[in-house]
Amino acid sequence: MKLMRLNRSLMWLVAAFVAVTAGAQNVDVYPKTVLLDNARDPNRIVVTRTREDGVTLDLTEQAKVTITPETLAVWDASFKLMPKADGEGTVRVEAGGATVEVPITVRNVANDPAMSFRNDIEPALMRAGCNTGACHGAASGKNGFKLSLFGFDPSMDSTNLTRETLGRRLNAASPDESLMLLKPSGGVEHEGGTRIHKDDFLYTMLRRWIADGAQSDGGDLPTLTGLEVLPASGVLEGEGAKQRLIVVAKYSDGTDR
């Protein structure tokens, strides 16, 4: 009798182990390889688990991320890998009972390229929602300031920001006092509410561009050649279910953002 009970207990343990292992095998990390190509080239990571019924679960917030060697990069609170030093290594991700490792390469950390209005600032304005139809992208703008809808005309947007009431909107000597930063960050009254925060990567990008003199782009900029969305598919279950996405913009010089 005791032997039968022992055998049943072992069967339950084996079944439980198989179930956990099966679930763990369905954990994926995106992207499959990480390349950080200069001092301000972050890379997000998304961790998902796919259940047997095909439903995908976002495990990014629960994941434990370890970088080896730890001198290469840092995993920050916004789920981004930020470059620290040139080299190669691995990113170890533990989530959902699984451990997944992806290779990481960090290079050109000493290179801090100048900000491009078209390729850096325009996407930042888009991410913050500044150039939507409900905000400054409206046909007549908003409160005396207009941006092109979804950034379709970077040249016009750059002109409106840098030459229209320049002394009020941008302050290169004291970037944090620029209305371009004060309004969306909640420093002064803004009908559109708070769109960015001072510790955001978006704020850092906009501030850097202003501090560098809000320069216009030259004529040799790489052009956008394609977009990649990761993960490429997913199945959400129930009201309020969410799935993080990584959107990678690819450019004609072989770089991406």
Beta strands, then each sheet from edge to edge (+ up, - down):
strand 1: 27-30
strand 2: 34-36
strand 3: 43-44
strand 4: 46-50
strand 5: 56-58
strand 6: 64-68
strand 7: 73-75
strand 8: 80-83
strand 9: 87-95
strand 10: 98-106
strand 11: 224-230
strand 12: 246-251
sheet 1: 1+ 4- 5+
sheet 2: 2+ 10+ 9- 6+
sheet 3: 3+ 8- 7+
sheet 4: 11+ 12-
end
